[in-house]
Amino acid sequence: IYGPGSQLGKSGNNSWAEERGCSIACQGSVTSAQLHAPSIGERPLSHMPWKDTMRRVVRQSKFRHVFGQAVKNDQCYDDIRVSRVTWDSSFCAVNPRFVAIIIEASGGGAFLVLPLHKTGRIDKSYPTVCGHTGPVLDIDWCPHNDQVIASGSEDCTVMVWQIPENGLTLSLTEPVVILEGHSKRVGIVAWHPTARNVLLSAGCDNAIIIWNVGTGEALINLDDMHSDMIYNVSWNRNGSLICTASKDKKVRVIDPRKQEIVAEKEKAHEGARPMRAIFLADGNVFTTGFSRMSERQLALWNPKNMQEPIALHEMDTSNGVLLPFYDPDTSIIYLCGKGDSSIRYFEITDESPYVHYLNTFSSKEPQRGMGYMPKRGLDVNKCEIARFFKLHERKCEPIIMTVPRKSDLFQDDLYPDTAGPEAALEAEEWFEGKNADPILISLKHGYIPGKNRDLKVVKKNILDSKPTANKKCDLINVPKKTTDTASVQNEAKLDEILKEIKSIKDTICNQDERISKLEQQMAKIAA
């Protein structure tokens, strides 16, 4: 009756529709009202191109009617000079306490850290975090401490900062620790999802370094896996693997501790513009990129077989890089294009076509960047399932995504237990090979931020505990730049410095004796 499945209405044979992700409400005749597309309006199936099925058919989902709403002007953060650097990061990071925004700064790099309630016009003299000597390219809040944030910069360093509990009253210029190891600008920083004080950084030197922030050491250096610029890096759910998207058009799944590539796909997207790759909760990899004809694409991959994608969809022709934000609790992916004025969202399921288009939030102003609130920072009483912080040229505007529900009661199906702020592992345990899933918390009574402990960095004495350091190196097979060789070099340098100090002291003693003799002679002459 409608479209290719001509027997659909007569026999109640739903297999054709089910293959295409349709939701058939009844056995028997199917009306055009039951099979329609939100983006096209109501039309019979015979008029619908099936090239992109996920947008054409309504399927049953509790997230079908999710809608976005921008907050009122007085709840925005105004008069902020958002950074103009040409780098495809989100420029914004948020957690249940603070919103951090990379800003324009003369004579170095800086970012603002504002308490969430500090809305309205932000004074030009408001204190900033400004220790970098080059523009800041990426920032990321620590998932296990809401007062700790990492920043990567064009000055080739990564800095980790401790923000006071009530926000900044003076500009912050001294980080808790400076992590030096990259030879070119650092464009990506990402905290480990379950291990405390483990931080990943990636730079334009095509190297990925994994740091133990608690000791300020670089313990893993992946400097020979990427032949071209790294566009993004994403940890999997328990932090045992990372996936990367690179300028060489490859998507790689890497085991960082074994330092080996587990899976790889050449030309995941054939276009030359930047790609993104992120891990989903089930272990699959979701990518965004461009086709050869410069159409924006999204794809879903199984790392165990990267020959063909599970799903591949073309979206539109626009040159803005699509930044994916993923909610593992609801399996919804939000795509925010740089320079777009919309947020598209999709639900990932186990049934064809696997990536189901839900809806689009549209506004008038294009976005310069986007921050994404962790689940524990949302208002569960208002059925809020996501909150974005959209950067304009001069302001930051929160956008709230809500599932419409009549009941005021807590909605268990919208808020399964989510990752809490407690780390499941210590850094040393993870480096030694242990894995652990995130420690989950219930949001039934809302999330109340607890007291965070201060980040303390204990620099190891290079003259102590050499055998254990060597043992750890063996465990994680650190290539080239091993701690062992570094420590030998450091010892040699220390010996040189000690010798130099000794010779200077000797010289000073000799000079002292000479001066005292001369003074005695002067005294005799004067007498």
C-alpha positions as a Python dict, from the first residue, in 0.01 Angstrom:
ca = {
    (1, 'I'): (0, 0, 0),
    (2, 'Y'): (278, 242, 97),
    (3, 'G'): (627, 228, -46),
    (4, 'P'): (820, -86, -138),
    (5, 'G'): (640, -314, 113),
    (6, 'S'): (315, -339, -84),
    (7, 'Q'): (191, -634, 124),
    (8, 'L'): (249, -447, 447),
    (9, 'G'): (-106, -325, 498),
    (10, 'K'): (-280, -641, 374),
    (11, 'S'): (-96, -920, 550),
    (12, 'G'): (41, -750, 859),
    (13, 'N'): (389, -867, 754),
    (14, 'N'): (610, -620, 938),
    (15, 'S'): (957, -753, 857),
    (16, 'W'): (1029, -495, 587),
    (17, 'A'): (940, -212, 821),
    (18, 'E'): (1127, -361, 1114),
    (19, 'E'): (1445, -386, 908),
    (20, 'R'): (1425, -12, 863),
    (21, 'G'): (1364, 66, 1230),
    (22, 'C'): (993, 134, 1193),
    (23, 'S'): (760, 117, 1489),
    (24, 'I'): (440, -59, 1378),
    (25, 'A'): (158, 21, 1613),
    (26, 'C'): (-89, -242, 1494),
    (27, 'Q'): (-119, -565, 1299),
    (28, 'G'): (-330, -484, 997),
    (29, 'S'): (-355, -166, 794),
    (30, 'V'): (-81, 93, 844),
    (31, 'T'): (-167, 456, 796),
    (32, 'S'): (58, 738, 683),
    (33, 'A'): (-4, 901, 1023),
    (34, 'Q'): (167, 606, 1192),
    (35, 'L'): (465, 607, 957),
    (36, 'H'): (590, 961, 919),
    (37, 'A'): (908, 1164, 966),
    (38, 'P'): (944, 1455, 1205),
    (39, 'S'): (1181, 1638, 974),
    (40, 'I'): (968, 1612, 661),
    (41, 'G'): (609, 1640, 775),
    (42, 'E'): (341, 1381, 709),
    (43, 'R'): (367, 1215, 369),
    (44, 'P'): (304, 867, 234),
    (45, 'L'): (605, 634, 228),
    (46, 'S'): (605, 632, -151),
    (47, 'H'): (735, 991, -148),
    (48, 'M'): (1016, 926, 99),
    (49, 'P'): (1375, 863, -6),
    (50, 'W'): (1509, 579, 214),
    (51, 'K'): (1870, 693, 192),
    (52, 'D'): (1869, 807, 551),
    (53, 'T'): (1618, 588, 731),
    (54, 'M'): (1680, 713, 1081),
    (55, 'R'): (1520, 1049, 1006),
    (56, 'R'): (1220, 919, 818),
    (57, 'V'): (1035, 691, 1058),
    (58, 'V'): (885, 746, 1398),
    (59, 'R'): (982, 478, 1647),
    (60, 'Q'): (875, 433, 2004),
    (61, 'S'): (1121, 595, 2243),
    (62, 'K'): (1086, 776, 2573),
    (63, 'F'): (1329, 1036, 2436),
    (64, 'R'): (1130, 1111, 2120),
    (65, 'H'): (990, 1432, 2264),
    (66, 'V'): (1305, 1564, 2432),
    (67, 'F'): (1311, 1939, 2380),
    (68, 'G'): (1577, 2201, 2434),
    (69, 'Q'): (1522, 2540, 2585),
    (70, 'A'): (1768, 2828, 2629),
    (71, 'V'): (1756, 3000, 2968),
    (72, 'K'): (1652, 3363, 3011),
    (73, 'N'): (1907, 3638, 2954),
    (74, 'D'): (1962, 3704, 3324),
    (75, 'Q'): (2075, 3341, 3370),
    (76, 'C'): (2346, 3369, 3101),
    (77, 'Y'): (2710, 3467, 3157),
    (78, 'D'): (2756, 3796, 2970),
    (79, 'D'): (3041, 4010, 2841),
    (80, 'I'): (3296, 3729, 2807),
    (81, 'R'): (3563, 3757, 2537),
    (82, 'V'): (3555, 3397, 2414),
    (83, 'S'): (3884, 3274, 2267),
    (84, 'R'): (3936, 3319, 1893),
    (85, 'V'): (4213, 3061, 1847),
    (86, 'T'): (4164, 2835, 1548),
    (87, 'W'): (4144, 2504, 1729),
    (88, 'D'): (3855, 2257, 1722),
    (89, 'S'): (3810, 2201, 2095),
    (90, 'S'): (3496, 2286, 2289),
    (91, 'F'): (3655, 2591, 2468),
    (92, 'C'): (3429, 2524, 2767),
    (93, 'A'): (3419, 2273, 3054),
    (94, 'V'): (3155, 2244, 3326),
    (95, 'N'): (3088, 2046, 3642),
    (96, 'P'): (2829, 2073, 3924),
    (97, 'R'): (3021, 2366, 4081),
    (98, 'F'): (3189, 2571, 3806),
    (99, 'V'): (3186, 2668, 3440),
    (100, 'A'): (3530, 2726, 3282),
    (101, 'I'): (3565, 2917, 2954),
    (102, 'I'): (3881, 2981, 2750),
    (103, 'I'): (3905, 3354, 2679),
    (104, 'E'): (4111, 3601, 2478),
    (105, 'A'): (4412, 3714, 2679),
    (106, 'S'): (4697, 3946, 2596),
    (107, 'G'): (5049, 3823, 2668),
    (108, 'G'): (4969, 3458, 2725),
    (109, 'G'): (4674, 3224, 2774),
    (110, 'A'): (4389, 3241, 3022),
    (111, 'F'): (4052, 3096, 3111),
    (112, 'L'): (3768, 3206, 3334),
    (113, 'V'): (3634, 2989, 3614),
    (114, 'L'): (3290, 3103, 3731),
    (115, 'P'): (3072, 2950, 4004),
    (116, 'L'): (2751, 2827, 3835),
    (117, 'H'): (2540, 3086, 4021),
    (118, 'K'): (2762, 3377, 3906),
    (119, 'T'): (2533, 3472, 3616),
    (120, 'G'): (2479, 3810, 3453),
    (121, 'R'): (2747, 4049, 3331),
    (122, 'I'): (3101, 3941, 3417),
    (123, 'D'): (3325, 4233, 3504),
    (124, 'K'): (3634, 4281, 3285),
    (125, 'S'): (3852, 4278, 3597),
    (126, 'Y'): (3715, 3938, 3711),
    (127, 'P'): (4009, 3714, 3813),
    (128, 'T'): (4130, 3453, 3562),
    (129, 'V'): (4352, 3146, 3557),
    (130, 'C'): (4649, 3284, 3367),
    (131, 'G'): (4973, 3092, 3414),
    (132, 'H'): (5031, 2984, 3052),
    (133, 'T'): (5260, 3188, 2827),
    (134, 'G'): (5069, 3089, 2511),
    (135, 'P'): (4696, 3062, 2427),
    (136, 'V'): (4505, 2787, 2611),
    (137, 'L'): (4368, 2527, 2365),
    (138, 'D'): (4181, 2277, 2585),
    (139, 'I'): (4054, 2243, 2942),
    (140, 'D'): (3903, 1949, 3133),
    (141, 'W'): (3763, 1920, 3487),
    (142, 'C'): (3882, 1628, 3696),
    (143, 'P'): (3589, 1381, 3733),
    (144, 'H'): (3700, 1295, 4089),
    (145, 'N'): (3754, 1646, 4226),
    (146, 'D'): (3529, 1935, 4124),
    (147, 'Q'): (3796, 2191, 4216),
    (148, 'V'): (4074, 2054, 3996),
    (149, 'I'): (4107, 2144, 3628),
    (150, 'A'): (4376, 2068, 3367),
    (151, 'S'): (4469, 2294, 3077),
    (152, 'G'): (4678, 2239, 2762),
    (153, 'S'): (4839, 2528, 2579),
    (154, 'E'): (5040, 2647, 2281),
    (155, 'D'): (5334, 2690, 2521),
    (156, 'C'): (5381, 2307, 2504),
    (157, 'T'): (5286, 2253, 2869),
    (158, 'V'): (4998, 2098, 3061),
    (159, 'M'): (4907, 2268, 3389),
    (160, 'V'): (4684, 2136, 3668),
    (161, 'W'): (4506, 2394, 3886),
    (162, 'Q'): (4325, 2382, 4218),
    (163, 'I'): (4031, 2627, 4226),
    (164, 'P'): (3925, 2760, 4570),
    (165, 'E'): (3596, 2618, 4697),
    (166, 'N'): (3399, 2942, 4644),
    (167, 'G'): (3570, 3045, 4320),
    (168, 'L'): (3852, 3288, 4246),
    (169, 'T'): (3897, 3615, 4432),
    (170, 'L'): (4242, 3681, 4282),
    (171, 'S'): (4387, 3575, 3949),
    (172, 'L'): (4554, 3234, 3970),
    (173, 'T'): (4904, 3222, 3822),
    (174, 'E'): (5060, 2930, 4010),
    (175, 'P'): (4942, 2582, 3908),
    (176, 'V'): (4963, 2286, 4145),
    (177, 'V'): (5188, 2113, 3893),
    (178, 'I'): (5334, 2184, 3548),
    (179, 'L'): (5366, 1880, 3322),
    (180, 'E'): (5640, 1922, 3062),
    (181, 'G'): (5708, 1661, 2796),
    (182, 'H'): (5554, 1776, 2468),
    (183, 'S'): (5769, 1945, 2206),
    (184, 'K'): (5480, 2121, 2032),
    (185, 'R'): (5152, 2279, 2141),
    (186, 'V'): (4918, 2067, 2354),
    (187, 'G'): (4566, 2063, 2210),
    (188, 'I'): (4398, 1782, 2406),
    (189, 'V'): (4371, 1704, 2778),
    (190, 'A'): (4147, 1425, 2914),
    (191, 'W'): (4125, 1282, 3266),
    (192, 'H'): (4098, 908, 3322),
    (193, 'P'): (3734, 818, 3400),
    (194, 'T'): (3799, 586, 3696),
    (195, 'A'): (4160, 621, 3822),
    (196, 'R'): (4255, 912, 4046),
    (197, 'N'): (4518, 1161, 3922),
    (198, 'V'): (4570, 998, 3580),
    (199, 'L'): (4571, 1255, 3301),
    (200, 'L'): (4617, 1211, 2926),
    (201, 'S'): (4752, 1484, 2699),
    (202, 'A'): (4804, 1491, 2322),
    (203, 'G'): (5001, 1746, 2127),
    (204, 'C'): (5087, 1856, 1776),
    (205, 'D'): (5407, 1652, 1811),
    (206, 'N'): (5171, 1353, 1741),
    (207, 'A'): (5248, 1212, 2087),
    (208, 'I'): (5013, 1102, 2364),
    (209, 'I'): (5150, 1120, 2718),
    (210, 'I'): (4976, 971, 3023),
    (211, 'W'): (5075, 1139, 3349),
    (212, 'N'): (5054, 1053, 3716),
    (213, 'V'): (4953, 1401, 3836),
    (214, 'G'): (5010, 1301, 4200),
    (215, 'T'): (5386, 1272, 4133),
    (216, 'G'): (5415, 1496, 3827),
    (217, 'E'): (5563, 1211, 3621),
    (218, 'A'): (5504, 1105, 3262),
    (219, 'L'): (5464, 728, 3292),
    (220, 'I'): (5347, 632, 2942),
    (221, 'N'): (5460, 799, 2621),
    (222, 'L'): (5293, 692, 2294),
    (223, 'D'): (5505, 889, 2050),
    (224, 'D'): (5528, 653, 1752),
    (225, 'M'): (5166, 552, 1685),
    (226, 'H'): (5041, 856, 1494),
    (227, 'S'): (5203, 985, 1178),
    (228, 'D'): (4991, 1301, 1168),
    (229, 'M'): (4801, 1542, 1391),
    (230, 'I'): (4569, 1386, 1652),
    (231, 'Y'): (4219, 1540, 1634),
    (232, 'N'): (4079, 1387, 1951),
    (233, 'V'): (4127, 1117, 2213),
    (234, 'S'): (3854, 939, 2410),
    (235, 'W'): (3877, 693, 2703),
    (236, 'N'): (3642, 395, 2716),
    (237, 'R'): (3404, 341, 3009),
    (238, 'N'): (3658, 183, 3248),
    (239, 'G'): (3965, 356, 3108),
    (240, 'S'): (4140, 43, 2981),
    (241, 'L'): (4148, 162, 2617),
    (242, 'I'): (4159, 488, 2424),
    (243, 'C'): (4039, 566, 2073),
    (244, 'T'): (4186, 840, 1857),
    (245, 'A'): (4097, 1020, 1534),
    (246, 'S'): (4385, 1156, 1332),
    (247, 'K'): (4457, 1375, 1030),
    (248, 'D'): (4577, 1063, 843),
    (249, 'K'): (4203, 965, 834),
    (250, 'K'): (4260, 665, 1062),
    (251, 'V'): (4061, 576, 1371),
    (252, 'R'): (4272, 376, 1616),
    (253, 'V'): (4179, 182, 1929),
    (254, 'I'): (4485, 166, 2154),
    (255, 'D'): (4574, -19, 2474),
    (256, 'P'): (4794, 248, 2638),
    (257, 'R'): (4956, 24, 2901),
    (258, 'K'): (5056, -248, 2654),
    (259, 'Q'): (5137, 27, 2404),
    (260, 'E'): (4975, -150, 2114),
    (261, 'I'): (4708, -71, 1858),
    (262, 'V'): (4414, -307, 1920),
    (263, 'A'): (4208, -204, 1613),
    (264, 'E'): (4248, 40, 1329),
    (265, 'K'): (4036, 169, 1041),
    (266, 'E'): (4186, 353, 747),
    (267, 'K'): (3969, 621, 589),
    (268, 'A'): (3690, 592, 846),
    (269, 'H'): (3560, 905, 673),
    (270, 'E'): (3707, 994, 335),
    (271, 'G'): (3684, 1373, 362),
    (272, 'A'): (3988, 1582, 450),
    (273, 'R'): (3824, 1780, 731),
    (274, 'P'): (3867, 1690, 1100),
    (275, 'M'): (3706, 1375, 1246),
    (276, 'R'): (3602, 1287, 1599),
    (277, 'A'): (3587, 941, 1761),
    (278, 'I'): (3440, 852, 2101),
    (279, 'F'): (3381, 528, 2291),
    (280, 'L'): (3027, 423, 2379),
    (281, 'A'): (2933, 235, 2696),
    (282, 'D'): (2901, -99, 2509),
    (283, 'G'): (3255, -73, 2370),
    (284, 'N'): (3157, 39, 2020),
    (285, 'V'): (3313, 350, 1866),
    (286, 'F'): (3109, 642, 1732),
    (287, 'T'): (3271, 873, 1476),
    (288, 'T'): (3183, 1198, 1301),
    (289, 'G'): (3358, 1320, 989),
    (290, 'F'): (3314, 1418, 626),
    (291, 'S'): (3256, 1231, 302),
    (292, 'R'): (3461, 1288, -12),
    (293, 'M'): (3187, 1528, -125),
    (294, 'S'): (3223, 1725, 203),
    (295, 'E'): (2895, 1596, 347),
    (296, 'R'): (2898, 1556, 723),
    (297, 'Q'): (2875, 1192, 830),
    (298, 'L'): (2832, 991, 1145),
    (299, 'A'): (2923, 626, 1182),
    (300, 'L'): (2917, 343, 1435),
    (301, 'W'): (3197, 84, 1450),
    (302, 'N'): (3265, -243, 1629),
    (303, 'P'): (3635, -245, 1730),
    (304, 'K'): (3643, -625, 1688),
    (305, 'N'): (3564, -583, 1318),
    (306, 'M'): (3644, -243, 1171),
    (307, 'Q'): (3612, -350, 806),
    (308, 'E'): (3263, -208, 764),
    (309, 'P'): (3069, 30, 990),
    (310, 'I'): (2765, -98, 1179),
    (311, 'A'): (2588, 217, 1057),
    (312, 'L'): (2688, 510, 838),
    (313, 'H'): (2466, 814, 781),
    (314, 'E'): (2515, 1133, 584),
    (315, 'M'): (2367, 1440, 745),
    (316, 'D'): (2418, 1767, 558),
    (317, 'T'): (2676, 1979, 378),
    (318, 'S'): (2841, 2216, 621),
    (319, 'N'): (3206, 2263, 707),
    (320, 'G'): (3163, 2293, 1085),
    (321, 'V'): (3331, 2012, 1279),
    (322, 'L'): (3075, 1803, 1469),
    (323, 'L'): (3158, 1775, 1841),
    (324, 'P'): (2989, 1462, 1989),
    (325, 'F'): (2871, 1458, 2353),
    (326, 'Y'): (2761, 1119, 2485),
    (327, 'D'): (2540, 1023, 2777),
    (328, 'P'): (2615, 657, 2866),
    (329, 'D'): (2310, 637, 3097),
    (330, 'T'): (2054, 707, 2825),
    (331, 'S'): (2263, 613, 2515),
    (332, 'I'): (2193, 953, 2360),
    (333, 'I'): (2452, 1132, 2149),
    (334, 'Y'): (2430, 1508, 2099),
    (335, 'L'): (2609, 1655, 1798),
    (336, 'C'): (2707, 2022, 1816),
    (337, 'G'): (2866, 2162, 1503),
    (338, 'K'): (3119, 2444, 1543),
    (339, 'G'): (2963, 2744, 1374),
    (340, 'D'): (2620, 2574, 1364),
    (341, 'S'): (2320, 2715, 1544),
    (342, 'S'): (2170, 2373, 1623),
    (343, 'I'): (2220, 2064, 1841),
    (344, 'R'): (2107, 1734, 1688),
    (345, 'Y'): (2049, 1434, 1907),
    (346, 'F'): (2034, 1063, 1837),
    (347, 'E'): (1962, 748, 2033),
    (348, 'I'): (2194, 449, 1996),
    (349, 'T'): (2021, 108, 2021),
    (350, 'D'): (2088, -258, 1936),
    (351, 'E'): (1835, -264, 1654),
    (352, 'S'): (1868, -144, 1296),
    (353, 'P'): (1942, 132, 1197),
    (354, 'Y'): (2127, 151, 1535),
    (355, 'V'): (2159, 531, 1528),
    (356, 'H'): (1807, 678, 1554),
    (357, 'Y'): (1748, 1046, 1491),
    (358, 'L'): (1547, 1204, 1773),
    (359, 'N'): (1524, 1578, 1717),
    (360, 'T'): (1709, 1906, 1665),
    (361, 'F'): (1738, 2205, 1893),
    (362, 'S'): (1775, 2521, 1682),
    (363, 'S'): (1857, 2876, 1776),
    (364, 'K'): (1956, 3191, 1587),
    (365, 'E'): (2314, 3243, 1700),
    (366, 'P'): (2600, 3015, 1588),
    (367, 'Q'): (2804, 2842, 1859),
    (368, 'R'): (3177, 2903, 1911),
    (369, 'G'): (3210, 2616, 2155),
    (370, 'M'): (3007, 2400, 2391),
    (371, 'G'): (3029, 2274, 2748),
    (372, 'Y'): (2845, 1960, 2865),
    (373, 'M'): (2732, 1911, 3224),
    (374, 'P'): (2795, 1569, 3388),
    (375, 'K'): (2474, 1388, 3486),
    (376, 'R'): (2517, 1458, 3858),
    (377, 'G'): (2490, 1831, 3792),
    (378, 'L'): (2137, 1815, 3645),
    (379, 'D'): (1801, 1900, 3805),
    (380, 'V'): (1629, 1560, 3835),
    (381, 'N'): (1306, 1723, 3963),
    (382, 'K'): (1252, 1888, 3624),
    (383, 'C'): (1331, 1576, 3416),
    (384, 'E'): (1643, 1749, 3282),
    (385, 'I'): (1855, 1491, 3094),
    (386, 'A'): (2127, 1722, 2955),
    (387, 'R'): (2253, 2075, 2998),
    (388, 'F'): (2478, 2251, 2750),
    (389, 'F'): (2672, 2574, 2790),
    (390, 'K'): (2675, 2734, 2446),
    (391, 'L'): (2949, 2988, 2376),
    (392, 'H'): (2862, 3292, 2166),
    (393, 'E'): (3113, 3559, 2071),
    (394, 'R'): (3053, 3754, 2393),
    (395, 'K'): (2851, 3530, 2623),
    (396, 'C'): (2780, 3179, 2750),
    (397, 'E'): (2418, 3059, 2732),
    (398, 'P'): (2296, 2747, 2917),
    (399, 'I'): (2056, 2523, 2717),
    (400, 'I'): (1845, 2271, 2907),
    (401, 'M'): (1723, 1944, 2749),
    (402, 'T'): (1408, 1804, 2911),
    (403, 'V'): (1187, 1497, 2875),
    (404, 'P'): (826, 1613, 2919),
    (405, 'R'): (660, 1419, 3205),
    (406, 'K'): (342, 1496, 3396),
    (407, 'S'): (450, 1336, 3722),
    (408, 'D'): (660, 1523, 3981),
    (409, 'L'): (800, 1196, 4116),
    (410, 'F'): (1158, 1083, 4051),
    (411, 'Q'): (1175, 914, 3710),
    (412, 'D'): (1381, 597, 3757),
    (413, 'D'): (1391, 519, 3385),
    (414, 'L'): (1547, 859, 3300),
    (415, 'Y'): (1804, 848, 3578),
    (416, 'P'): (1969, 509, 3622),
    (417, 'D'): (2264, 512, 3864),
    (418, 'T'): (2535, 733, 3715),
    (419, 'A'): (2911, 775, 3756),
    (420, 'G'): (2985, 948, 4086),
    (421, 'P'): (3284, 1160, 4193),
    (422, 'E'): (3465, 881, 4379),
    (423, 'A'): (3764, 726, 4199),
    (424, 'A'): (3753, 347, 4165),
    (425, 'L'): (4133, 310, 4145),
    (426, 'E'): (4446, 493, 4253),
    (427, 'A'): (4689, 596, 3979),
    (428, 'E'): (4948, 333, 4079),
    (429, 'E'): (4690, 54, 4060),
    (430, 'W'): (4590, 150, 3708),
    (431, 'F'): (4950, 178, 3587),
    (432, 'E'): (5012, -168, 3732),
    (433, 'G'): (4736, -315, 3513),
    (434, 'K'): (4414, -304, 3717),
    (435, 'N'): (4080, -196, 3567),
    (436, 'A'): (3758, -89, 3740),
    (437, 'D'): (3422, 41, 3624),
    (438, 'P'): (3304, 381, 3754),
    (439, 'I'): (3155, 383, 4106),
    (440, 'L'): (2786, 461, 4049),
    (441, 'I'): (2559, 682, 4260),
    (442, 'S'): (2182, 727, 4268),
    (443, 'L'): (2034, 1066, 4180),
    (444, 'K'): (1702, 991, 4352),
    (445, 'H'): (1748, 1270, 4607),
    (446, 'G'): (1959, 1490, 4383),
    (447, 'Y'): (2338, 1524, 4399),
    (448, 'I'): (2492, 1713, 4690),
    (449, 'P'): (2858, 1800, 4623),
    (450, 'G'): (3082, 1677, 4904),
    (451, 'K'): (3404, 1824, 5039),
    (452, 'N'): (3689, 1772, 4792),
    (453, 'R'): (4033, 1691, 4920),
    (454, 'D'): (4317, 1915, 4800),
    (455, 'L'): (4535, 1788, 4519),
    (456, 'K'): (4882, 1725, 4659),
    (457, 'V'): (5174, 1660, 4429),
    (458, 'V'): (5458, 1458, 4581),
    (459, 'K'): (5765, 1480, 4360),
    (460, 'K'): (5969, 1164, 4394),
    (461, 'N'): (6332, 1198, 4502),
    (462, 'I'): (6532, 1070, 4210),
    (463, 'L'): (6799, 928, 4446),
    (464, 'D'): (6548, 711, 4634),
    (465, 'S'): (6362, 389, 4548),
    (466, 'K'): (6527, 322, 4214),
    (467, 'P'): (6440, -52, 4199),
    (468, 'T'): (6063, 6, 4233),
    (469, 'A'): (6071, 271, 3962),
    (470, 'N'): (6247, 24, 3732),
    (471, 'K'): (5995, -246, 3819),
    (472, 'K'): (5706, -17, 3727),
    (473, 'C'): (5876, 66, 3399),
    (474, 'D'): (5898, -305, 3317),
    (475, 'L'): (5530, -346, 3393),
    (476, 'I'): (5416, -83, 3149),
    (477, 'N'): (5698, -120, 2894),
    (478, 'V'): (5774, 249, 2862),
    (479, 'P'): (5959, 292, 2531),
    (480, 'K'): (6263, 512, 2465),
    (481, 'K'): (6204, 774, 2733),
    (482, 'T'): (6210, 526, 3022),
    (483, 'T'): (6223, 642, 3380),
    (484, 'D'): (6544, 438, 3422),
    (485, 'T'): (6748, 629, 3161),
    (486, 'A'): (6593, 956, 3275),
    (487, 'S'): (6700, 886, 3634),
    (488, 'V'): (7058, 802, 3526),
    (489, 'Q'): (7073, 1130, 3333),
    (490, 'N'): (6930, 1316, 3631),
    (491, 'E'): (7188, 1159, 3866),
    (492, 'A'): (7470, 1260, 3632),
    (493, 'K'): (7334, 1615, 3617),
    (494, 'L'): (7303, 1623, 3995),
    (495, 'D'): (7666, 1512, 4035),
    (496, 'E'): (7776, 1789, 3798),
    (497, 'I'): (7575, 2047, 3990),
    (498, 'L'): (7714, 1926, 4326),
    (499, 'K'): (8072, 1946, 4193),
    (500, 'E'): (8008, 2296, 4062),
    (501, 'I'): (7860, 2404, 4397),
    (502, 'K'): (8165, 2261, 4579),
    (503, 'S'): (8409, 2446, 4352),
    (504, 'I'): (8214, 2772, 4399),
    (505, 'K'): (8221, 2724, 4777),
    (506, 'D'): (8600, 2665, 4766),
    (507, 'T'): (8647, 2979, 4556),
    (508, 'I'): (8437, 3181, 4803),
    (509, 'C'): (8642, 3051, 5099),
    (510, 'N'): (8968, 3145, 4925),
    (511, 'Q'): (8834, 3490, 4842),
    (512, 'D'): (8720, 3537, 5203),
    (513, 'E'): (9070, 3455, 5333),
    (514, 'R'): (9227, 3692, 5081),
    (515, 'I'): (8988, 3973, 5171),
    (516, 'S'): (9058, 3933, 5545),
    (517, 'K'): (9437, 3943, 5481),
    (518, 'L'): (9401, 4258, 5271),
    (519, 'E'): (9186, 4417, 5543),
    (520, 'Q'): (9460, 4343, 5804),
    (521, 'Q'): (9726, 4500, 5580),
    (522, 'M'): (9506, 4808, 5530),
    (523, 'A'): (9462, 4837, 5907),
    (524, 'K'): (9843, 4828, 5963),
    (525, 'I'): (9902, 5096, 5696),
    (526, 'A'): (9630, 5317, 5845),
    (527, 'A'): (9785, 5282, 6190),
}
